[in-house]
C-alpha cells in the first residue's frame, strides 16, 4: 500500500467517524414530532454544551453548524453527514497560537474574539476566531468546561415506544459443555413490556443484532434507545443501524446508573422467577439455546406480561398495547435489511476485484483503484453490495469463496454432538490385508531352520 493510499484510507475512516459524531449530536432533533420551536430550543441547548469530540477531546459546536447538519440529514440521510473532500490547508502559525495562549493566560476572561483583536492591533497575523477557540479548548483554557448533567434521572416515558432500555444479563450454564448463556434484553420504559429478549453464548454485537432485529420488525421503531457502555452497545454498527432507522441512541454516563433502574429491576425479576429454576438441588436442565429461549419466551408471555406491574398498576403488555396509536408504524423489510448490514471499506484492484475476509468479489470495472463501501450480511457472504460516493453499484456475487459467514457470526450449537460409530476398524482391516499377503509368500524364517516362536510369519531370524 502506497503512502497516498494509506492517507486516503485514514481520511475516509475519519470522515465516517465524524459523520457518526454529527448524527450523535443531532439525533434527538430530527424527530418529525417536534415543532420548529421545540427543535430550536433543543439545538440551542446542544450548542451551549461541551461535547466529547471524535478524538476524545472536548469540543463546542455552533448552532449554525447544527442546523446545517440537520438539513443535510433530512435531505440525504446518514451519507449526507459525511464531510466533503477538501484540500489540506496549511496549519496555523505556531508562534501566533503561542501568543494567543499567552494573552488568554494573562487574562482568563478574554474571549477568542478579544484575543484575536489584540493580536491584529499588535500587528501579528492572527488565526480565525474558531481556530483560537479550538486551541483554547484543547488546552482546557475555556471558561465553560463543566461536565453536563445526567441525561436521565428518575422519570417515565410518556408513551409506549418512546424509549427502550437495553442491557445484558449473565444467565445459567447449559448443555453438556456447561457454557454460560447471556441474555440480551430491551424493555419499553413506559409499559415495562419486554420488546426483545434472547439468550446467546457471547456478549457481542452479533448476538445483540439477533435479539434486536425481530423486535423492531414486530414491535415498531422506538424514538430512542438507552444502553450502557458495554462493548456490544458502543460498536459502530449499532450507531449506524440507529442512524439508518432514525432512532436516537443514548449511552449512560460511566459510573452513573441514572435511568437504568427499570431494566435492573426487570433483571431481578428474571433471576427470582425464571433463573431460580436452574439452581437448587434439582435444577432444570436444558440441552441448548433453542430450548432455553423457548422457556424464557413462555415465562414472559404467560407470567410477566399478564401480571399486574407493581409501579404501573397494569399488566405490561396491556399498557403497551393501550398506549400505541391505532396503526403501529413498522419498518419496511428493505429499511430493516439496510440497517442491519455491516460495512467495510476496500480498494478495488486493477482487475476490478475486492477482498473481504478471504473471499473475492468482482465489481464494476469503472471502480478500479477506487475506495468503495462494502455492505454485507455477516451471516451470508455469498454476495455484497458496492457503493461509492453515495451511489450504489449493485450487488456482487462471490468470485472465490473461503468463508460463507463472518467469523463473529458462528453458529451457536452449544457444543458438538459425538457422531454415531460406523463400526469400521480401519487398522484391523489393514492387519487382515497384510496377513493374507504374507500367507501367499515364502516363509524365509522356516528356510533358515528357526524353531519355536520365531517360526511364525511375522518373526525375524535371530542373528548372533
Secondary structure, DSSP 8 states (H G I E B T S, - for coil): --HHHHHHHHHHHHHHHHHHHHHHHHGGG--TTS-HHHHHHHHHHHHTS-EE-TTSSEE---HHHHHHHHHHHHHHGGGGGS-----------HHHHHHHHHHHHH-TT--HHHHHHHHHHTT-----HHHHHHHHHHTT--S-------S--S---SSTTSEEEEEEEEEEEETTTTEEEEEEEEEETTT--EEEEEEES--SHHHHHHHHHHHHHHH---SEEEE---TTTSSHHHHHHHHHHT-EEEE--TT--TT-HHHHHHHHHHHHHTGGGGSSTT----SSHHHHHHHHHHHIIIIITTSB-TTTSSBHHHHHHHTS-SS-----HHHHHHHT-EEEEEE--TTSEEEETTEEEE--GGGTT-EEEEEEETTEEEEEEEEETTEEEEEEEEEE-S-SS-GGG----SS----------HHHHHHHHHHHHHHTS--HHHHTT--GGGGSTT------
